[in-house]
């Protein structure tokens, strides 16, 4: 997602660090069980690197990664909009290893946000302070939007996870004119009593900045925000998602945020601060870099991205 608005701001450019890719190493730990799950999910990925998929990686806090706060703007408030659609819910598969599990997928932004500037600029309470309801997100230089990317990946993930027996809900499915706001996105996962929530995004950083990173909730206890109970399980979820994302897509961790480790901890994101269930964000790549953009605009690569994230969720839910 663009590092502007409710859930991200532009990190200060930093020189890439050549830390060890511990994400990839841990992702390749052998394990027959997850290998079988991968095969069952997509008919075999052509890889033998199963295992827990849990990544042993470094985590960088906002201070360590020099990522600024997300509220650079102070837009004027507008009246509270009324939601026009309920979260999209799926019918779980008749059987499967995830039967009885609930997964919420949060496709970042909404394709219609750009037509509702006043509504998405409205301030919402994220517990610690107030932030914009949402943003338009970013796009590639050729105009492929983050909102289209996130919804496409979410649809692919839904199919994969339903085949495993999970009940899958989307926070939005292009079925509402804008939003939902970041506080409502968190509330949808909470009310669903989700076993795991993953918010899908793509970054809008500078050219030459490449790779993915997974954002974990920091320990926050202020106002309406209390993440203390989910910090541990969210880290477990994030490590597994990062590990499988490397293994399936071949992408490397970000070279511009996270100290080369692929994990970043933040305390300034409403979607994480207000969550009461395990939740992470993933920035799948940088839309403003031509090489990353070529991947993000490829349907074949988006299928790999969906598979990698889904395998991480499966690994987390199966323990």
TIBAKOL-667505 format. One record per residue (C-alpha): residue number from 1; z, x, y. Coordinates in steps of 0.25 Angstrom, whole numbers. Example, Ala and Ser with C-alpha at 12.3 -4.5 7.8 and 13.67 -1.06 7.14 Angstrom:
<lummars>
<lummar><n>1</n><pz>31</pz><px>49</px><py>-18</py></lummar>
<lummar><n>2</n><pz>29</pz><px>55</px><py>-4</py></lummar>
</lummars>
This chain:
<lummars>
<lummar><n>1</n><pz>0</pz><px>0</px><py>0</py></lummar>
<lummar><n>2</n><pz>-2</pz><px>4</px><py>14</py></lummar>
<lummar><n>3</n><pz>11</pz><px>12</px><py>19</py></lummar>
<lummar><n>4</n><pz>11</pz><px>2</px><py>31</py></lummar>
<lummar><n>5</n><pz>20</pz><px>-10</px><py>31</py></lummar>
<lummar><n>6</n><pz>30</pz><px>-17</px><py>22</py></lummar>
<lummar><n>7</n><pz>30</pz><px>-8</px><py>10</py></lummar>
<lummar><n>8</n><pz>25</pz><px>5</px><py>15</py></lummar>
<lummar><n>9</n><pz>22</pz><px>15</px><py>27</py></lummar>
<lummar><n>10</n><pz>14</pz><px>27</px><py>27</py></lummar>
<lummar><n>11</n><pz>21</pz><px>39</px><py>21</py></lummar>
<lummar><n>12</n><pz>20</pz><px>52</px><py>29</py></lummar>
<lummar><n>13</n><pz>9</pz><px>61</px><py>23</py></lummar>
<lummar><n>14</n><pz>15</pz><px>72</px><py>15</py></lummar>
<lummar><n>15</n><pz>9</pz><px>83</px><py>7</py></lummar>
<lummar><n>16</n><pz>7</pz><px>80</px><py>-8</py></lummar>
<lummar><n>17</n><pz>17</pz><px>87</px><py>-17</py></lummar>
<lummar><n>18</n><pz>13</pz><px>92</px><py>-30</py></lummar>
<lummar><n>19</n><pz>26</pz><px>87</px><py>-38</py></lummar>
<lummar><n>20</n><pz>24</pz><px>85</px><py>-53</py></lummar>
<lummar><n>21</n><pz>18</pz><px>72</px><py>-57</py></lummar>
<lummar><n>22</n><pz>30</pz><px>68</px><py>-65</py></lummar>
<lummar><n>23</n><pz>25</pz><px>54</px><py>-64</py></lummar>
<lummar><n>24</n><pz>13</pz><px>57</px><py>-73</py></lummar>
<lummar><n>25</n><pz>22</pz><px>66</px><py>-83</py></lummar>
<lummar><n>26</n><pz>32</pz><px>55</px><py>-85</py></lummar>
<lummar><n>27</n><pz>21</pz><px>45</px><py>-86</py></lummar>
<lummar><n>28</n><pz>15</pz><px>52</px><py>-98</py></lummar>
<lummar><n>29</n><pz>28</pz><px>51</px><py>-107</py></lummar>
<lummar><n>30</n><pz>23</pz><px>47</px><py>-121</py></lummar>
<lummar><n>31</n><pz>28</pz><px>33</px><py>-125</py></lummar>
<lummar><n>32</n><pz>21</pz><px>25</px><py>-136</py></lummar>
<lummar><n>33</n><pz>27</pz><px>11</px><py>-131</py></lummar>
<lummar><n>34</n><pz>21</pz><px>11</px><py>-117</py></lummar>
<lummar><n>35</n><pz>8</pz><px>17</px><py>-122</py></lummar>
<lummar><n>36</n><pz>7</pz><px>4</px><py>-131</py></lummar>
<lummar><n>37</n><pz>11</pz><px>-4</px><py>-119</py></lummar>
<lummar><n>38</n><pz>-1</pz><px>2</px><py>-111</py></lummar>
<lummar><n>39</n><pz>-10</pz><px>0</px><py>-122</py></lummar>
<lummar><n>40</n><pz>-6</pz><px>-15</px><py>-123</py></lummar>
<lummar><n>41</n><pz>-7</pz><px>-17</px><py>-108</py></lummar>
<lummar><n>42</n><pz>-21</pz><px>-11</px><py>-106</py></lummar>
<lummar><n>43</n><pz>-27</pz><px>-8</px><py>-120</py></lummar>
<lummar><n>44</n><pz>-23</pz><px>7</px><py>-119</py></lummar>
<lummar><n>45</n><pz>-24</pz><px>16</px><py>-106</py></lummar>
<lummar><n>46</n><pz>-30</pz><px>27</px><py>-114</py></lummar>
<lummar><n>47</n><pz>-18</pz><px>36</px><py>-111</py></lummar>
<lummar><n>48</n><pz>-7</pz><px>40</px><py>-120</py></lummar>
<lummar><n>49</n><pz>4</pz><px>43</px><py>-110</py></lummar>
<lummar><n>50</n><pz>14</pz><px>31</px><py>-112</py></lummar>
<lummar><n>51</n><pz>29</pz><px>33</px><py>-111</py></lummar>
<lummar><n>52</n><pz>38</pz><px>26</px><py>-102</py></lummar>
<lummar><n>53</n><pz>28</pz><px>29</px><py>-90</py></lummar>
<lummar><n>54</n><pz>41</pz><px>32</px><py>-82</py></lummar>
<lummar><n>55</n><pz>38</pz><px>42</px><py>-72</py></lummar>
<lummar><n>56</n><pz>47</pz><px>53</px><py>-69</py></lummar>
<lummar><n>57</n><pz>44</pz><px>56</px><py>-54</py></lummar>
<lummar><n>58</n><pz>50</pz><px>59</px><py>-41</py></lummar>
<lummar><n>59</n><pz>53</pz><px>48</px><py>-31</py></lummar>
<lummar><n>60</n><pz>52</pz><px>50</px><py>-16</py></lummar>
<lummar><n>61</n><pz>60</pz><px>42</px><py>-6</py></lummar>
<lummar><n>62</n><pz>54</pz><px>38</px><py>7</py></lummar>
<lummar><n>63</n><pz>61</pz><px>49</px><py>14</py></lummar>
<lummar><n>64</n><pz>56</pz><px>59</px><py>4</py></lummar>
<lummar><n>65</n><pz>42</pz><px>54</px><py>5</py></lummar>
<lummar><n>66</n><pz>42</pz><px>52</px><py>20</py></lummar>
<lummar><n>67</n><pz>38</pz><px>38</px><py>18</py></lummar>
<lummar><n>68</n><pz>41</pz><px>30</px><py>31</py></lummar>
<lummar><n>69</n><pz>47</pz><px>16</px><py>32</py></lummar>
<lummar><n>70</n><pz>37</pz><px>5</px><py>30</py></lummar>
<lummar><n>71</n><pz>40</pz><px>-3</px><py>43</py></lummar>
<lummar><n>72</n><pz>32</pz><px>4</px><py>53</py></lummar>
<lummar><n>73</n><pz>28</pz><px>-9</px><py>60</py></lummar>
<lummar><n>74</n><pz>37</pz><px>-19</px><py>66</py></lummar>
<lummar><n>75</n><pz>28</pz><px>-32</px><py>66</py></lummar>
<lummar><n>76</n><pz>32</pz><px>-45</px><py>72</py></lummar>
<lummar><n>77</n><pz>38</pz><px>-55</px><py>62</py></lummar>
<lummar><n>78</n><pz>31</pz><px>-68</px><py>59</py></lummar>
<lummar><n>79</n><pz>35</pz><px>-81</px><py>52</py></lummar>
<lummar><n>80</n><pz>39</pz><px>-80</px><py>37</py></lummar>
<lummar><n>81</n><pz>27</pz><px>-83</px><py>29</py></lummar>
<lummar><n>82</n><pz>28</pz><px>-92</px><py>17</py></lummar>
<lummar><n>83</n><pz>23</pz><px>-87</px><py>4</py></lummar>
<lummar><n>84</n><pz>10</pz><px>-94</px><py>-1</py></lummar>
<lummar><n>85</n><pz>11</pz><px>-90</px><py>-15</py></lummar>
<lummar><n>86</n><pz>20</pz><px>-87</px><py>-26</py></lummar>
<lummar><n>87</n><pz>20</pz><px>-74</px><py>-34</py></lummar>
<lummar><n>88</n><pz>9</pz><px>-73</px><py>-44</py></lummar>
<lummar><n>89</n><pz>15</pz><px>-74</px><py>-58</py></lummar>
<lummar><n>90</n><pz>9</pz><px>-71</px><py>-72</py></lummar>
<lummar><n>91</n><pz>11</pz><px>-77</px><py>-86</py></lummar>
<lummar><n>92</n><pz>16</pz><px>-67</px><py>-95</py></lummar>
<lummar><n>93</n><pz>9</pz><px>-63</px><py>-107</py></lummar>
<lummar><n>94</n><pz>14</pz><px>-70</px><py>-120</py></lummar>
<lummar><n>95</n><pz>20</pz><px>-57</px><py>-125</py></lummar>
<lummar><n>96</n><pz>21</pz><px>-42</px><py>-122</py></lummar>
<lummar><n>97</n><pz>31</pz><px>-31</px><py>-119</py></lummar>
<lummar><n>98</n><pz>34</pz><px>-36</px><py>-105</py></lummar>
<lummar><n>99</n><pz>36</pz><px>-51</px><py>-109</py></lummar>
<lummar><n>100</n><pz>47</pz><px>-56</px><py>-100</py></lummar>
<lummar><n>101</n><pz>45</pz><px>-46</px><py>-90</py></lummar>
<lummar><n>102</n><pz>41</pz><px>-49</px><py>-75</py></lummar>
<lummar><n>103</n><pz>33</pz><px>-40</px><py>-67</py></lummar>
<lummar><n>104</n><pz>30</pz><px>-42</px><py>-52</py></lummar>
<lummar><n>105</n><pz>18</pz><px>-35</px><py>-46</py></lummar>
<lummar><n>106</n><pz>17</pz><px>-34</px><py>-31</py></lummar>
<lummar><n>107</n><pz>3</pz><px>-31</px><py>-26</py></lummar>
<lummar><n>108</n><pz>6</pz><px>-25</px><py>-13</py></lummar>
<lummar><n>109</n><pz>1</pz><px>-33</px><py>-1</py></lummar>
<lummar><n>110</n><pz>-9</pz><px>-45</px><py>-1</py></lummar>
<lummar><n>111</n><pz>-24</pz><px>-45</px><py>2</py></lummar>
<lummar><n>112</n><pz>-21</pz><px>-56</px><py>13</py></lummar>
<lummar><n>113</n><pz>-11</pz><px>-48</px><py>21</py></lummar>
<lummar><n>114</n><pz>-20</pz><px>-43</px><py>31</py></lummar>
<lummar><n>115</n><pz>-23</pz><px>-57</px><py>35</py></lummar>
<lummar><n>116</n><pz>-8</pz><px>-60</px><py>38</py></lummar>
<lummar><n>117</n><pz>-3</pz><px>-49</px><py>47</py></lummar>
<lummar><n>118</n><pz>8</pz><px>-57</px><py>54</py></lummar>
<lummar><n>119</n><pz>13</pz><px>-62</px><py>40</py></lummar>
<lummar><n>120</n><pz>14</pz><px>-48</px><py>33</py></lummar>
<lummar><n>121</n><pz>19</pz><px>-41</px><py>46</py></lummar>
<lummar><n>122</n><pz>31</pz><px>-51</px><py>46</py></lummar>
<lummar><n>123</n><pz>44</pz><px>-43</px><py>43</py></lummar>
<lummar><n>124</n><pz>52</pz><px>-46</px><py>31</py></lummar>
<lummar><n>125</n><pz>66</pz><px>-41</px><py>26</py></lummar>
<lummar><n>126</n><pz>66</pz><px>-31</px><py>16</py></lummar>
<lummar><n>127</n><pz>81</pz><px>-29</px><py>15</py></lummar>
<lummar><n>128</n><pz>83</pz><px>-16</px><py>22</py></lummar>
<lummar><n>129</n><pz>74</pz><px>-20</px><py>34</py></lummar>
<lummar><n>130</n><pz>61</pz><px>-28</px><py>38</py></lummar>
<lummar><n>131</n><pz>47</pz><px>-25</px><py>35</py></lummar>
<lummar><n>132</n><pz>33</pz><px>-31</px><py>36</py></lummar>
<lummar><n>133</n><pz>30</pz><px>-42</px><py>25</py></lummar>
<lummar><n>134</n><pz>18</pz><px>-35</px><py>20</py></lummar>
<lummar><n>135</n><pz>6</pz><px>-27</px><py>24</py></lummar>
<lummar><n>136</n><pz>-9</pz><px>-27</px><py>21</py></lummar>
<lummar><n>137</n><pz>-8</pz><px>-15</px><py>13</py></lummar>
<lummar><n>138</n><pz>-19</pz><px>-4</px><py>13</py></lummar>
<lummar><n>139</n><pz>-33</pz><px>-2</px><py>8</py></lummar>
<lummar><n>140</n><pz>-43</pz><px>9</px><py>4</py></lummar>
<lummar><n>141</n><pz>-52</pz><px>14</px><py>15</py></lummar>
<lummar><n>142</n><pz>-63</pz><px>5</px><py>9</py></lummar>
<lummar><n>143</n><pz>-54</pz><px>-7</px><py>11</py></lummar>
<lummar><n>144</n><pz>-49</pz><px>-10</px><py>-3</py></lummar>
<lummar><n>145</n><pz>-35</pz><px>-16</px><py>0</py></lummar>
<lummar><n>146</n><pz>-22</pz><px>-12</px><py>-6</py></lummar>
<lummar><n>147</n><pz>-19</pz><px>-27</px><py>-8</py></lummar>
<lummar><n>148</n><pz>-31</pz><px>-29</px><py>-17</py></lummar>
<lummar><n>149</n><pz>-27</pz><px>-16</px><py>-24</py></lummar>
<lummar><n>150</n><pz>-13</pz><px>-21</px><py>-27</py></lummar>
<lummar><n>151</n><pz>-17</pz><px>-35</px><py>-31</py></lummar>
<lummar><n>152</n><pz>-27</pz><px>-29</px><py>-41</py></lummar>
<lummar><n>153</n><pz>-18</pz><px>-20</px><py>-47</py></lummar>
<lummar><n>154</n><pz>-7</pz><px>-31</px><py>-48</py></lummar>
<lummar><n>155</n><pz>-17</pz><px>-40</px><py>-56</py></lummar>
<lummar><n>156</n><pz>-20</pz><px>-29</px><py>-66</py></lummar>
<lummar><n>157</n><pz>-5</pz><px>-26</px><py>-68</py></lummar>
<lummar><n>158</n><pz>-2</pz><px>-41</px><py>-70</py></lummar>
<lummar><n>159</n><pz>-13</pz><px>-41</px><py>-81</py></lummar>
<lummar><n>160</n><pz>-7</pz><px>-29</px><py>-88</py></lummar>
<lummar><n>161</n><pz>7</pz><px>-33</px><py>-87</py></lummar>
<lummar><n>162</n><pz>5</pz><px>-47</px><py>-92</py></lummar>
<lummar><n>163</n><pz>-2</pz><px>-41</px><py>-104</py></lummar>
<lummar><n>164</n><pz>12</pz><px>-35</px><py>-107</py></lummar>
<lummar><n>165</n><pz>19</pz><px>-48</px><py>-106</py></lummar>
<lummar><n>166</n><pz>25</pz><px>-47</px><py>-92</py></lummar>
<lummar><n>167</n><pz>26</pz><px>-58</px><py>-82</py></lummar>
<lummar><n>168</n><pz>19</pz><px>-53</px><py>-69</py></lummar>
<lummar><n>169</n><pz>20</pz><px>-58</px><py>-55</py></lummar>
<lummar><n>170</n><pz>13</pz><px>-53</px><py>-43</py></lummar>
<lummar><n>171</n><pz>19</pz><px>-54</px><py>-29</py></lummar>
<lummar><n>172</n><pz>6</pz><px>-59</px><py>-24</py></lummar>
<lummar><n>173</n><pz>-8</pz><px>-61</px><py>-30</py></lummar>
<lummar><n>174</n><pz>-17</pz><px>-63</px><py>-18</py></lummar>
<lummar><n>175</n><pz>-12</pz><px>-77</px><py>-18</py></lummar>
<lummar><n>176</n><pz>-5</pz><px>-77</px><py>-5</py></lummar>
<lummar><n>177</n><pz>-11</pz><px>-74</px><py>9</py></lummar>
<lummar><n>178</n><pz>-2</pz><px>-63</px><py>12</py></lummar>
<lummar><n>179</n><pz>11</pz><px>-55</px><py>7</py></lummar>
<lummar><n>180</n><pz>21</pz><px>-57</px><py>1</py></lummar>
<lummar><n>181</n><pz>30</pz><px>-49</px><py>10</py></lummar>
<lummar><n>182</n><pz>37</pz><px>-37</px><py>4</py></lummar>
<lummar><n>183</n><pz>50</pz><px>-45</px><py>3</py></lummar>
<lummar><n>184</n><pz>44</pz><px>-56</px><py>-5</py></lummar>
<lummar><n>185</n><pz>37</pz><px>-46</px><py>-14</py></lummar>
<lummar><n>186</n><pz>50</pz><px>-41</px><py>-18</py></lummar>
<lummar><n>187</n><pz>56</pz><px>-55</px><py>-19</py></lummar>
<lummar><n>188</n><pz>45</pz><px>-59</px><py>-29</py></lummar>
<lummar><n>189</n><pz>49</pz><px>-48</px><py>-39</py></lummar>
<lummar><n>190</n><pz>63</pz><px>-51</px><py>-37</py></lummar>
<lummar><n>191</n><pz>62</pz><px>-66</px><py>-40</py></lummar>
<lummar><n>192</n><pz>53</pz><px>-63</px><py>-52</py></lummar>
<lummar><n>193</n><pz>64</pz><px>-55</px><py>-57</py></lummar>
<lummar><n>194</n><pz>53</pz><px>-45</px><py>-60</py></lummar>
<lummar><n>195</n><pz>56</pz><px>-34</px><py>-70</py></lummar>
<lummar><n>196</n><pz>47</pz><px>-25</px><py>-62</py></lummar>
<lummar><n>197</n><pz>39</pz><px>-26</px><py>-49</py></lummar>
<lummar><n>198</n><pz>28</pz><px>-16</px><py>-44</py></lummar>
<lummar><n>199</n><pz>22</pz><px>-17</px><py>-31</py></lummar>
<lummar><n>200</n><pz>7</pz><px>-12</px><py>-30</py></lummar>
<lummar><n>201</n><pz>2</pz><px>-4</px><py>-18</py></lummar>
<lummar><n>202</n><pz>-8</pz><px>6</px><py>-14</py></lummar>
<lummar><n>203</n><pz>-5</pz><px>16</px><py>-2</py></lummar>
<lummar><n>204</n><pz>-12</pz><px>18</px><py>11</py></lummar>
<lummar><n>205</n><pz>-9</pz><px>32</px><py>14</py></lummar>
<lummar><n>206</n><pz>-18</pz><px>43</px><py>19</py></lummar>
<lummar><n>207</n><pz>-30</pz><px>49</px><py>12</py></lummar>
<lummar><n>208</n><pz>-26</pz><px>60</px><py>2</py></lummar>
<lummar><n>209</n><pz>-13</pz><px>53</px><py>-1</py></lummar>
<lummar><n>210</n><pz>-15</pz><px>49</px><py>-16</py></lummar>
<lummar><n>211</n><pz>-8</pz><px>44</px><py>-28</py></lummar>
<lummar><n>212</n><pz>2</pz><px>33</px><py>-31</py></lummar>
<lummar><n>213</n><pz>17</pz><px>31</px><py>-29</py></lummar>
<lummar><n>214</n><pz>28</pz><px>21</px><py>-34</py></lummar>
<lummar><n>215</n><pz>38</pz><px>17</px><py>-24</py></lummar>
<lummar><n>216</n><pz>52</pz><px>14</px><py>-29</py></lummar>
<lummar><n>217</n><pz>63</pz><px>6</px><py>-22</py></lummar>
<lummar><n>218</n><pz>75</pz><px>15</px><py>-16</py></lummar>
<lummar><n>219</n><pz>89</pz><px>10</px><py>-17</py></lummar>
<lummar><n>220</n><pz>91</pz><px>0</px><py>-5</py></lummar>
<lummar><n>221</n><pz>103</pz><px>-9</px><py>-3</py></lummar>
<lummar><n>222</n><pz>101</pz><px>-15</px><py>11</py></lummar>
<lummar><n>223</n><pz>100</pz><px>-29</px><py>16</py></lummar>
<lummar><n>224</n><pz>92</pz><px>-37</px><py>5</py></lummar>
<lummar><n>225</n><pz>87</pz><px>-25</px><py>-2</py></lummar>
<lummar><n>226</n><pz>95</pz><px>-19</px><py>-14</py></lummar>
<lummar><n>227</n><pz>86</pz><px>-11</px><py>-23</py></lummar>
<lummar><n>228</n><pz>98</pz><px>-3</px><py>-30</py></lummar>
<lummar><n>229</n><pz>96</pz><px>-11</px><py>-43</py></lummar>
<lummar><n>230</n><pz>81</pz><px>-8</px><py>-44</py></lummar>
<lummar><n>231</n><pz>80</pz><px>6</px><py>-40</py></lummar>
<lummar><n>232</n><pz>81</pz><px>11</px><py>-54</py></lummar>
<lummar><n>233</n><pz>72</pz><px>2</px><py>-61</py></lummar>
<lummar><n>234</n><pz>62</pz><px>3</px><py>-50</py></lummar>
<lummar><n>235</n><pz>61</pz><px>18</px><py>-52</py></lummar>
<lummar><n>236</n><pz>59</pz><px>16</px><py>-67</py></lummar>
<lummar><n>237</n><pz>48</pz><px>6</px><py>-64</py></lummar>
<lummar><n>238</n><pz>42</pz><px>15</px><py>-54</py></lummar>
<lummar><n>239</n><pz>42</pz><px>28</px><py>-62</py></lummar>
<lummar><n>240</n><pz>35</pz><px>20</px><py>-74</py></lummar>
<lummar><n>241</n><pz>25</pz><px>14</px><py>-65</py></lummar>
<lummar><n>242</n><pz>22</pz><px>28</px><py>-59</py></lummar>
<lummar><n>243</n><pz>21</pz><px>35</px><py>-72</py></lummar>
<lummar><n>244</n><pz>11</pz><px>25</px><py>-78</py></lummar>
<lummar><n>245</n><pz>3</pz><px>24</px><py>-65</py></lummar>
<lummar><n>246</n><pz>1</pz><px>39</px><py>-67</py></lummar>
<lummar><n>247</n><pz>-3</pz><px>38</px><py>-81</py></lummar>
<lummar><n>248</n><pz>-12</pz><px>27</px><py>-80</py></lummar>
<lummar><n>249</n><pz>-19</pz><px>29</px><py>-67</py></lummar>
<lummar><n>250</n><pz>-19</pz><px>44</px><py>-66</py></lummar>
<lummar><n>251</n><pz>-14</pz><px>44</px><py>-52</py></lummar>
<lummar><n>252</n><pz>-5</pz><px>54</px><py>-46</py></lummar>
<lummar><n>253</n><pz>8</pz><px>51</px><py>-38</py></lummar>
<lummar><n>254</n><pz>6</pz><px>50</px><py>-23</py></lummar>
<lummar><n>255</n><pz>4</pz><px>64</px><py>-16</py></lummar>
<lummar><n>256</n><pz>9</pz><px>59</px><py>-3</py></lummar>
<lummar><n>257</n><pz>22</pz><px>51</px><py>-6</py></lummar>
<lummar><n>258</n><pz>32</pz><px>52</px><py>-17</py></lummar>
<lummar><n>259</n><pz>33</pz><px>68</px><py>-18</py></lummar>
<lummar><n>260</n><pz>22</pz><px>67</px><py>-29</py></lummar>
<lummar><n>261</n><pz>31</pz><px>59</px><py>-38</py></lummar>
<lummar><n>262</n><pz>25</pz><px>45</px><py>-37</py></lummar>
<lummar><n>263</n><pz>38</pz><px>38</px><py>-34</py></lummar>
<lummar><n>264</n><pz>43</pz><px>35</px><py>-20</py></lummar>
<lummar><n>265</n><pz>57</pz><px>28</px><py>-17</py></lummar>
<lummar><n>266</n><pz>57</pz><px>19</px><py>-5</py></lummar>
<lummar><n>267</n><pz>68</pz><px>10</px><py>2</py></lummar>
<lummar><n>268</n><pz>59</pz><px>4</px><py>13</py></lummar>
<lummar><n>269</n><pz>50</pz><px>-6</px><py>5</py></lummar>
<lummar><n>270</n><pz>54</pz><px>-21</px><py>5</py></lummar>
<lummar><n>271</n><pz>47</pz><px>-23</px><py>-8</py></lummar>
<lummar><n>272</n><pz>56</pz><px>-14</px><py>-15</py></lummar>
<lummar><n>273</n><pz>69</pz><px>-16</px><py>-7</py></lummar>
<lummar><n>274</n><pz>69</pz><px>-30</px><py>-10</py></lummar>
<lummar><n>275</n><pz>66</pz><px>-29</px><py>-24</py></lummar>
<lummar><n>276</n><pz>77</pz><px>-33</px><py>-35</py></lummar>
<lummar><n>277</n><pz>68</pz><px>-29</px><py>-47</py></lummar>
<lummar><n>278</n><pz>62</pz><px>-16</px><py>-51</py></lummar>
<lummar><n>279</n><pz>50</pz><px>-13</px><py>-41</py></lummar>
<lummar><n>280</n><pz>41</pz><px>-2</px><py>-37</py></lummar>
<lummar><n>281</n><pz>29</pz><px>0</px><py>-28</py></lummar>
<lummar><n>282</n><pz>17</pz><px>8</px><py>-32</py></lummar>
<lummar><n>283</n><pz>7</pz><px>14</px><py>-23</py></lummar>
<lummar><n>284</n><pz>-5</pz><px>16</px><py>-32</py></lummar>
<lummar><n>285</n><pz>-13</pz><px>25</px><py>-23</py></lummar>
<lummar><n>286</n><pz>-17</pz><px>27</px><py>-9</py></lummar>
<lummar><n>287</n><pz>-29</pz><px>18</px><py>-4</py></lummar>
<lummar><n>288</n><pz>-32</pz><px>27</px><py>8</py></lummar>
<lummar><n>289</n><pz>-35</pz><px>39</px><py>-1</py></lummar>
<lummar><n>290</n><pz>-50</pz><px>39</px><py>-6</py></lummar>
<lummar><n>291</n><pz>-46</pz><px>44</px><py>-20</py></lummar>
<lummar><n>292</n><pz>-35</pz><px>34</px><py>-22</py></lummar>
<lummar><n>293</n><pz>-43</pz><px>23</px><py>-16</py></lummar>
<lummar><n>294</n><pz>-54</pz><px>25</px><py>-27</py></lummar>
<lummar><n>295</n><pz>-43</pz><px>23</px><py>-37</py></lummar>
<lummar><n>296</n><pz>-37</pz><px>11</px><py>-30</py></lummar>
<lummar><n>297</n><pz>-50</pz><px>4</px><py>-29</py></lummar>
<lummar><n>298</n><pz>-54</pz><px>6</px><py>-43</py></lummar>
<lummar><n>299</n><pz>-51</pz><px>-6</px><py>-53</py></lummar>
<lummar><n>300</n><pz>-50</pz><px>3</px><py>-65</py></lummar>
<lummar><n>301</n><pz>-39</pz><px>12</px><py>-57</py></lummar>
<lummar><n>302</n><pz>-32</pz><px>-1</px><py>-53</py></lummar>
<lummar><n>303</n><pz>-31</pz><px>-5</px><py>-67</py></lummar>
<lummar><n>304</n><pz>-25</pz><px>8</px><py>-71</py></lummar>
<lummar><n>305</n><pz>-15</pz><px>7</px><py>-59</py></lummar>
<lummar><n>306</n><pz>-11</pz><px>-7</px><py>-64</py></lummar>
<lummar><n>307</n><pz>-10</pz><px>-2</px><py>-78</py></lummar>
<lummar><n>308</n><pz>-1</pz><px>10</px><py>-74</py></lummar>
<lummar><n>309</n><pz>8</pz><px>1</px><py>-66</py></lummar>
<lummar><n>310</n><pz>9</pz><px>-9</px><py>-77</py></lummar>
<lummar><n>311</n><pz>12</pz><px>1</px><py>-87</py></lummar>
<lummar><n>312</n><pz>24</pz><px>6</px><py>-78</py></lummar>
<lummar><n>313</n><pz>29</pz><px>-8</px><py>-77</py></lummar>
<lummar><n>314</n><pz>28</pz><px>-10</px><py>-92</py></lummar>
<lummar><n>315</n><pz>35</pz><px>4</px><py>-95</py></lummar>
<lummar><n>316</n><pz>46</pz><px>-1</px><py>-85</py></lummar>
<lummar><n>317</n><pz>48</pz><px>-14</px><py>-91</py></lummar>
<lummar><n>318</n><pz>48</pz><px>-9</px><py>-105</py></lummar>
<lummar><n>319</n><pz>58</pz><px>2</px><py>-102</py></lummar>
</lummars>
